[in-house]
Amino acid sequence: QKSDLDRQLARLTEYAAARKWVIVDAVKEVGSDKEMIRLLRNPEIGVIVVERCDFLDARCLTYLEAALAAHGRKIVAVDG
């Protein structure tokens, strides 16, 4: 799994770099609510880039997107 996480982080880093987004923090973990909460609490992070948002149901994702947008931030799912 470690090699999969390394490849995933490389893809997400390339995705962000192609959009000229400054990378403030990077997390390589599966299913860590603690790490996602840490990212959400950091006001320096304007865009949270994830592989997939399947950790949230559609309704929760809508709420999260609205809350982040209210502070000029967003979450972007690269794969769906």
Phi and psi restraints in degrees (range 20) as a CNS / XPLOR table:
assign (resid 1 and name C) (resid 2 and name N)
       (resid 2 and name CA) (resid 2 and name C) 1.0 -60.5 20.0 2
assign (resid 2 and name N) (resid 2 and name CA)
       (resid 2 and name C) (resid 3 and name N) 1.0 -41.5 20.0 2
assign (resid 2 and name C) (resid 3 and name N)
       (resid 3 and name CA) (resid 3 and name C) 1.0 -66.8 20.0 2
assign (resid 3 and name N) (resid 3 and name CA)
       (resid 3 and name C) (resid 4 and name N) 1.0 -36.1 20.0 2
assign (resid 3 and name C) (resid 4 and name N)
       (resid 4 and name CA) (resid 4 and name C) 1.0 -62.7 20.0 2
assign (resid 4 and name N) (resid 4 and name CA)
       (resid 4 and name C) (resid 5 and name N) 1.0 -43.1 20.0 2
assign (resid 4 and name C) (resid 5 and name N)
       (resid 5 and name CA) (resid 5 and name C) 1.0 -65.3 20.0 2
assign (resid 5 and name N) (resid 5 and name CA)
       (resid 5 and name C) (resid 6 and name N) 1.0 -38.3 20.0 2
assign (resid 5 and name C) (resid 6 and name N)
       (resid 6 and name CA) (resid 6 and name C) 1.0 -62.2 20.0 2
assign (resid 6 and name N) (resid 6 and name CA)
       (resid 6 and name C) (resid 7 and name N) 1.0 -44.7 20.0 2
assign (resid 6 and name C) (resid 7 and name N)
       (resid 7 and name CA) (resid 7 and name C) 1.0 -65.5 20.0 2
assign (resid 7 and name N) (resid 7 and name CA)
       (resid 7 and name C) (resid 8 and name N) 1.0 -41.1 20.0 2
assign (resid 7 and name C) (resid 8 and name N)
       (resid 8 and name CA) (resid 8 and name C) 1.0 -62.2 20.0 2
assign (resid 8 and name N) (resid 8 and name CA)
       (resid 8 and name C) (resid 9 and name N) 1.0 -45.3 20.0 2
assign (resid 8 and name C) (resid 9 and name N)
       (resid 9 and name CA) (resid 9 and name C) 1.0 -63.6 20.0 2
assign (resid 9 and name N) (resid 9 and name CA)
       (resid 9 and name C) (resid 10 and name N) 1.0 -38.9 20.0 2
assign (resid 9 and name C) (resid 10 and name N)
       (resid 10 and name CA) (resid 10 and name C) 1.0 -62.5 20.0 2
assign (resid 10 and name N) (resid 10 and name CA)
       (resid 10 and name C) (resid 11 and name N) 1.0 -43.5 20.0 2
assign (resid 10 and name C) (resid 11 and name N)
       (resid 11 and name CA) (resid 11 and name C) 1.0 -61.7 20.0 2
assign (resid 11 and name N) (resid 11 and name CA)
       (resid 11 and name C) (resid 12 and name N) 1.0 -45.9 20.0 2
assign (resid 11 and name C) (resid 12 and name N)
       (resid 12 and name CA) (resid 12 and name C) 1.0 -67.3 20.0 2
assign (resid 12 and name N) (resid 12 and name CA)
       (resid 12 and name C) (resid 13 and name N) 1.0 -36.2 20.0 2
assign (resid 12 and name C) (resid 13 and name N)
       (resid 13 and name CA) (resid 13 and name C) 1.0 -64.9 20.0 2
assign (resid 13 and name N) (resid 13 and name CA)
       (resid 13 and name C) (resid 14 and name N) 1.0 -43.6 20.0 2
assign (resid 13 and name C) (resid 14 and name N)
       (resid 14 and name CA) (resid 14 and name C) 1.0 -63.0 20.0 2
assign (resid 14 and name N) (resid 14 and name CA)
       (resid 14 and name C) (resid 15 and name N) 1.0 -41.1 20.0 2
assign (resid 14 and name C) (resid 15 and name N)
       (resid 15 and name CA) (resid 15 and name C) 1.0 -59.9 20.0 2
assign (resid 15 and name N) (resid 15 and name CA)
       (resid 15 and name C) (resid 16 and name N) 1.0 -47.2 20.0 2
assign (resid 15 and name C) (resid 16 and name N)
       (resid 16 and name CA) (resid 16 and name C) 1.0 -66.4 20.0 2
assign (resid 16 and name N) (resid 16 and name CA)
       (resid 16 and name C) (resid 17 and name N) 1.0 -42.9 20.0 2
assign (resid 16 and name C) (resid 17 and name N)
       (resid 17 and name CA) (resid 17 and name C) 1.0 -63.6 20.0 2
assign (resid 17 and name N) (resid 17 and name CA)
       (resid 17 and name C) (resid 18 and name N) 1.0 -38.2 20.0 2
assign (resid 17 and name C) (resid 18 and name N)
       (resid 18 and name CA) (resid 18 and name C) 1.0 -62.8 20.0 2
assign (resid 18 and name N) (resid 18 and name CA)
       (resid 18 and name C) (resid 19 and name N) 1.0 -25.0 20.0 2
assign (resid 18 and name C) (resid 19 and name N)
       (resid 19 and name CA) (resid 19 and name C) 1.0 -98.1 20.0 2
assign (resid 19 and name N) (resid 19 and name CA)
       (resid 19 and name C) (resid 20 and name N) 1.0 4.9 20.0 2
assign (resid 19 and name C) (resid 20 and name N)
       (resid 20 and name CA) (resid 20 and name C) 1.0 60.9 20.0 2
assign (resid 20 and name N) (resid 20 and name CA)
       (resid 20 and name C) (resid 21 and name N) 1.0 32.9 20.0 2
assign (resid 20 and name C) (resid 21 and name N)
       (resid 21 and name CA) (resid 21 and name C) 1.0 -85.0 20.0 2
assign (resid 21 and name N) (resid 21 and name CA)
       (resid 21 and name C) (resid 22 and name N) 1.0 136.4 20.0 2
assign (resid 21 and name C) (resid 22 and name N)
       (resid 22 and name CA) (resid 22 and name C) 1.0 -77.9 20.0 2
assign (resid 22 and name N) (resid 22 and name CA)
       (resid 22 and name C) (resid 23 and name N) 1.0 129.7 20.0 2
assign (resid 22 and name C) (resid 23 and name N)
       (resid 23 and name CA) (resid 23 and name C) 1.0 -88.2 20.0 2
assign (resid 23 and name N) (resid 23 and name CA)
       (resid 23 and name C) (resid 24 and name N) 1.0 114.2 20.0 2
assign (resid 23 and name C) (resid 24 and name N)
       (resid 24 and name CA) (resid 24 and name C) 1.0 -90.8 20.0 2
assign (resid 24 and name N) (resid 24 and name CA)
       (resid 24 and name C) (resid 25 and name N) 1.0 -35.4 20.0 2
assign (resid 24 and name C) (resid 25 and name N)
       (resid 25 and name CA) (resid 25 and name C) 1.0 -154.6 20.0 2
assign (resid 25 and name N) (resid 25 and name CA)
       (resid 25 and name C) (resid 26 and name N) 1.0 155.0 20.0 2
assign (resid 25 and name C) (resid 26 and name N)
       (resid 26 and name CA) (resid 26 and name C) 1.0 -140.3 20.0 2
assign (resid 26 and name N) (resid 26 and name CA)
       (resid 26 and name C) (resid 27 and name N) 1.0 139.0 20.0 2
assign (resid 26 and name C) (resid 27 and name N)
       (resid 27 and name CA) (resid 27 and name C) 1.0 -127.7 20.0 2
assign (resid 27 and name N) (resid 27 and name CA)
       (resid 27 and name C) (resid 28 and name N) 1.0 132.4 20.0 2
assign (resid 27 and name C) (resid 28 and name N)
       (resid 28 and name CA) (resid 28 and name C) 1.0 -119.8 20.0 2
assign (resid 28 and name N) (resid 28 and name CA)
       (resid 28 and name C) (resid 29 and name N) 1.0 81.5 20.0 2
assign (resid 28 and name C) (resid 29 and name N)
       (resid 29 and name CA) (resid 29 and name C) 1.0 -147.4 20.0 2
assign (resid 29 and name N) (resid 29 and name CA)
       (resid 29 and name C) (resid 30 and name N) 1.0 157.0 20.0 2
assign (resid 29 and name C) (resid 30 and name N)
       (resid 30 and name CA) (resid 30 and name C) 1.0 -109.1 20.0 2
assign (resid 30 and name N) (resid 30 and name CA)
       (resid 30 and name C) (resid 31 and name N) 1.0 124.8 20.0 2
assign (resid 30 and name C) (resid 31 and name N)
       (resid 31 and name CA) (resid 31 and name C) 1.0 64.8 20.0 2
assign (resid 31 and name N) (resid 31 and name CA)
       (resid 31 and name C) (resid 32 and name N) 1.0 36.7 20.0 2
assign (resid 31 and name C) (resid 32 and name N)
       (resid 32 and name CA) (resid 32 and name C) 1.0 -103.4 20.0 2
assign (resid 32 and name N) (resid 32 and name CA)
       (resid 32 and name C) (resid 33 and name N) 1.0 99.4 20.0 2
assign (resid 32 and name C) (resid 33 and name N)
       (resid 33 and name CA) (resid 33 and name C) 1.0 -62.3 20.0 2
assign (resid 33 and name N) (resid 33 and name CA)
       (resid 33 and name C) (resid 34 and name N) 1.0 -35.4 20.0 2
assign (resid 33 and name C) (resid 34 and name N)
       (resid 34 and name CA) (resid 34 and name C) 1.0 -59.8 20.0 2
assign (resid 34 and name N) (resid 34 and name CA)
       (resid 34 and name C) (resid 35 and name N) 1.0 -43.2 20.0 2
assign (resid 34 and name C) (resid 35 and name N)
       (resid 35 and name CA) (resid 35 and name C) 1.0 -69.9 20.0 2
assign (resid 35 and name N) (resid 35 and name CA)
       (resid 35 and name C) (resid 36 and name N) 1.0 -40.6 20.0 2
assign (resid 35 and name C) (resid 36 and name N)
       (resid 36 and name CA) (resid 36 and name C) 1.0 -64.0 20.0 2
assign (resid 36 and name N) (resid 36 and name CA)
       (resid 36 and name C) (resid 37 and name N) 1.0 -41.9 20.0 2
assign (resid 36 and name C) (resid 37 and name N)
       (resid 37 and name CA) (resid 37 and name C) 1.0 -62.9 20.0 2
assign (resid 37 and name N) (resid 37 and name CA)
       (resid 37 and name C) (resid 38 and name N) 1.0 -39.8 20.0 2
assign (resid 37 and name C) (resid 38 and name N)
       (resid 38 and name CA) (resid 38 and name C) 1.0 -60.5 20.0 2
assign (resid 38 and name N) (resid 38 and name CA)
       (resid 38 and name C) (resid 39 and name N) 1.0 -42.9 20.0 2
assign (resid 38 and name C) (resid 39 and name N)
       (resid 39 and name CA) (resid 39 and name C) 1.0 -65.2 20.0 2
assign (resid 39 and name N) (resid 39 and name CA)
       (resid 39 and name C) (resid 40 and name N) 1.0 -42.4 20.0 2
assign (resid 39 and name C) (resid 40 and name N)
       (resid 40 and name CA) (resid 40 and name C) 1.0 -64.8 20.0 2
assign (resid 40 and name N) (resid 40 and name CA)
       (resid 40 and name C) (resid 41 and name N) 1.0 -32.7 20.0 2
assign (resid 40 and name C) (resid 41 and name N)
       (resid 41 and name CA) (resid 41 and name C) 1.0 -78.7 20.0 2
assign (resid 41 and name N) (resid 41 and name CA)
       (resid 41 and name C) (resid 42 and name N) 1.0 -15.2 20.0 2
assign (resid 41 and name C) (resid 42 and name N)
       (resid 42 and name CA) (resid 42 and name C) 1.0 -85.3 20.0 2
assign (resid 42 and name N) (resid 42 and name CA)
       (resid 42 and name C) (resid 43 and name N) 1.0 107.0 20.0 2
assign (resid 42 and name C) (resid 43 and name N)
       (resid 43 and name CA) (resid 43 and name C) 1.0 -69.0 20.0 2
assign (resid 43 and name N) (resid 43 and name CA)
       (resid 43 and name C) (resid 44 and name N) 1.0 -12.4 20.0 2
assign (resid 43 and name C) (resid 44 and name N)
       (resid 44 and name CA) (resid 44 and name C) 1.0 -74.4 20.0 2
assign (resid 44 and name N) (resid 44 and name CA)
       (resid 44 and name C) (resid 45 and name N) 1.0 -16.2 20.0 2
assign (resid 44 and name C) (resid 45 and name N)
       (resid 45 and name CA) (resid 45 and name C) 1.0 -92.7 20.0 2
assign (resid 45 and name N) (resid 45 and name CA)
       (resid 45 and name C) (resid 46 and name N) 1.0 110.2 20.0 2
assign (resid 45 and name C) (resid 46 and name N)
       (resid 46 and name CA) (resid 46 and name C) 1.0 -87.2 20.0 2
assign (resid 46 and name N) (resid 46 and name CA)
       (resid 46 and name C) (resid 47 and name N) 1.0 -31.0 20.0 2
assign (resid 46 and name C) (resid 47 and name N)
       (resid 47 and name CA) (resid 47 and name C) 1.0 -132.2 20.0 2
assign (resid 47 and name N) (resid 47 and name CA)
       (resid 47 and name C) (resid 48 and name N) 1.0 126.8 20.0 2
assign (resid 47 and name C) (resid 48 and name N)
       (resid 48 and name CA) (resid 48 and name C) 1.0 -102.4 20.0 2
assign (resid 48 and name N) (resid 48 and name CA)
       (resid 48 and name C) (resid 49 and name N) 1.0 117.1 20.0 2
assign (resid 48 and name C) (resid 49 and name N)
       (resid 49 and name CA) (resid 49 and name C) 1.0 -103.1 20.0 2
assign (resid 49 and name N) (resid 49 and name CA)
       (resid 49 and name C) (resid 50 and name N) 1.0 123.5 20.0 2
assign (resid 49 and name C) (resid 50 and name N)
       (resid 50 and name CA) (resid 50 and name C) 1.0 -125.6 20.0 2
assign (resid 50 and name N) (resid 50 and name CA)
       (resid 50 and name C) (resid 51 and name N) 1.0 158.5 20.0 2
assign (resid 50 and name C) (resid 51 and name N)
       (resid 51 and name CA) (resid 51 and name C) 1.0 -66.9 20.0 2
assign (resid 51 and name N) (resid 51 and name CA)
       (resid 51 and name C) (resid 52 and name N) 1.0 -50.3 20.0 2
assign (resid 51 and name C) (resid 52 and name N)
       (resid 52 and name CA) (resid 52 and name C) 1.0 -144.7 20.0 2
assign (resid 52 and name N) (resid 52 and name CA)
       (resid 52 and name C) (resid 53 and name N) 1.0 155.1 20.0 2
assign (resid 52 and name C) (resid 53 and name N)
       (resid 53 and name CA) (resid 53 and name C) 1.0 -103.7 20.0 2
assign (resid 53 and name N) (resid 53 and name CA)
       (resid 53 and name C) (resid 54 and name N) 1.0 26.6 20.0 2
assign (resid 53 and name C) (resid 54 and name N)
       (resid 54 and name CA) (resid 54 and name C) 1.0 -70.7 20.0 2
assign (resid 54 and name N) (resid 54 and name CA)
       (resid 54 and name C) (resid 55 and name N) 1.0 -5.0 20.0 2
assign (resid 54 and name C) (resid 55 and name N)
       (resid 55 and name CA) (resid 55 and name C) 1.0 -78.9 20.0 2
assign (resid 55 and name N) (resid 55 and name CA)
       (resid 55 and name C) (resid 56 and name N) 1.0 -8.1 20.0 2
assign (resid 55 and name C) (resid 56 and name N)
       (resid 56 and name CA) (resid 56 and name C) 1.0 -122.9 20.0 2
assign (resid 56 and name N) (resid 56 and name CA)
       (resid 56 and name C) (resid 57 and name N) 1.0 143.6 20.0 2
assign (resid 56 and name C) (resid 57 and name N)
       (resid 57 and name CA) (resid 57 and name C) 1.0 -79.1 20.0 2
assign (resid 57 and name N) (resid 57 and name CA)
       (resid 57 and name C) (resid 58 and name N) 1.0 166.8 20.0 2
assign (resid 57 and name C) (resid 58 and name N)
       (resid 58 and name CA) (resid 58 and name C) 1.0 -58.6 20.0 2
assign (resid 58 and name N) (resid 58 and name CA)
       (resid 58 and name C) (resid 59 and name N) 1.0 -38.3 20.0 2
assign (resid 58 and name C) (resid 59 and name N)
       (resid 59 and name CA) (resid 59 and name C) 1.0 -66.9 20.0 2
assign (resid 59 and name N) (resid 59 and name CA)
       (resid 59 and name C) (resid 60 and name N) 1.0 -45.5 20.0 2
assign (resid 59 and name C) (resid 60 and name N)
       (resid 60 and name CA) (resid 60 and name C) 1.0 -64.2 20.0 2
assign (resid 60 and name N) (resid 60 and name CA)
       (resid 60 and name C) (resid 61 and name N) 1.0 -38.1 20.0 2
assign (resid 60 and name C) (resid 61 and name N)
       (resid 61 and name CA) (resid 61 and name C) 1.0 -62.9 20.0 2
assign (resid 61 and name N) (resid 61 and name CA)
       (resid 61 and name C) (resid 62 and name N) 1.0 -40.5 20.0 2
assign (resid 61 and name C) (resid 62 and name N)
       (resid 62 and name CA) (resid 62 and name C) 1.0 -60.8 20.0 2
assign (resid 62 and name N) (resid 62 and name CA)
       (resid 62 and name C) (resid 63 and name N) 1.0 -43.3 20.0 2
assign (resid 62 and name C) (resid 63 and name N)
       (resid 63 and name CA) (resid 63 and name C) 1.0 -64.8 20.0 2
assign (resid 63 and name N) (resid 63 and name CA)
       (resid 63 and name C) (resid 64 and name N) 1.0 -44.0 20.0 2
assign (resid 63 and name C) (resid 64 and name N)
       (resid 64 and name CA) (resid 64 and name C) 1.0 -62.5 20.0 2
assign (resid 64 and name N) (resid 64 and name CA)
       (resid 64 and name C) (resid 65 and name N) 1.0 -45.2 20.0 2
assign (resid 64 and name C) (resid 65 and name N)
       (resid 65 and name CA) (resid 65 and name C) 1.0 -60.5 20.0 2
assign (resid 65 and name N) (resid 65 and name CA)
       (resid 65 and name C) (resid 66 and name N) 1.0 -42.1 20.0 2
assign (resid 65 and name C) (resid 66 and name N)
       (resid 66 and name CA) (resid 66 and name C) 1.0 -65.4 20.0 2
assign (resid 66 and name N) (resid 66 and name CA)
       (resid 66 and name C) (resid 67 and name N) 1.0 -42.5 20.0 2
assign (resid 66 and name C) (resid 67 and name N)
       (resid 67 and name CA) (resid 67 and name C) 1.0 -65.1 20.0 2
assign (resid 67 and name N) (resid 67 and name CA)
       (resid 67 and name C) (resid 68 and name N) 1.0 -43.0 20.0 2
assign (resid 67 and name C) (resid 68 and name N)
       (resid 68 and name CA) (resid 68 and name C) 1.0 -65.7 20.0 2
assign (resid 68 and name N) (resid 68 and name CA)
       (resid 68 and name C) (resid 69 and name N) 1.0 -42.4 20.0 2
assign (resid 68 and name C) (resid 69 and name N)
       (resid 69 and name CA) (resid 69 and name C) 1.0 -61.5 20.0 2
assign (resid 69 and name N) (resid 69 and name CA)
       (resid 69 and name C) (resid 70 and name N) 1.0 -33.3 20.0 2
assign (resid 69 and name C) (resid 70 and name N)
       (resid 70 and name CA) (resid 70 and name C) 1.0 -62.5 20.0 2
assign (resid 70 and name N) (resid 70 and name CA)
       (resid 70 and name C) (resid 71 and name N) 1.0 -18.9 20.0 2
assign (resid 70 and name C) (resid 71 and name N)
       (resid 71 and name CA) (resid 71 and name C) 1.0 -114.7 20.0 2
assign (resid 71 and name N) (resid 71 and name CA)
       (resid 71 and name C) (resid 72 and name N) 1.0 17.6 20.0 2
assign (resid 71 and name C) (resid 72 and name N)
       (resid 72 and name CA) (resid 72 and name C) 1.0 71.4 20.0 2
assign (resid 72 and name N) (resid 72 and name CA)
       (resid 72 and name C) (resid 73 and name N) 1.0 25.9 20.0 2
assign (resid 72 and name C) (resid 73 and name N)
       (resid 73 and name CA) (resid 73 and name C) 1.0 -121.4 20.0 2
assign (resid 73 and name N) (resid 73 and name CA)
       (resid 73 and name C) (resid 74 and name N) 1.0 168.9 20.0 2
assign (resid 73 and name C) (resid 74 and name N)
       (resid 74 and name CA) (resid 74 and name C) 1.0 -156.7 20.0 2
assign (resid 74 and name N) (resid 74 and name CA)
       (resid 74 and name C) (resid 75 and name N) 1.0 165.1 20.0 2
assign (resid 74 and name C) (resid 75 and name N)
       (resid 75 and name CA) (resid 75 and name C) 1.0 -117.7 20.0 2
assign (resid 75 and name N) (resid 75 and name CA)
       (resid 75 and name C) (resid 76 and name N) 1.0 135.7 20.0 2
assign (resid 75 and name C) (resid 76 and name N)
       (resid 76 and name CA) (resid 76 and name C) 1.0 -124.5 20.0 2
assign (resid 76 and name N) (resid 76 and name CA)
       (resid 76 and name C) (resid 77 and name N) 1.0 126.1 20.0 2
assign (resid 76 and name C) (resid 77 and name N)
       (resid 77 and name CA) (resid 77 and name C) 1.0 -98.7 20.0 2
assign (resid 77 and name N) (resid 77 and name CA)
       (resid 77 and name C) (resid 78 and name N) 1.0 119.7 20.0 2
assign (resid 77 and name C) (resid 78 and name N)
       (resid 78 and name CA) (resid 78 and name C) 1.0 -73.9 20.0 2
assign (resid 78 and name N) (resid 78 and name CA)
       (resid 78 and name C) (resid 79 and name N) 1.0 -35.5 20.0 2
assign (resid 78 and name C) (resid 79 and name N)
       (resid 79 and name CA) (resid 79 and name C) 1.0 -116.4 20.0 2
assign (resid 79 and name N) (resid 79 and name CA)
       (resid 79 and name C) (resid 80 and name N) 1.0 74.6 20.0 2
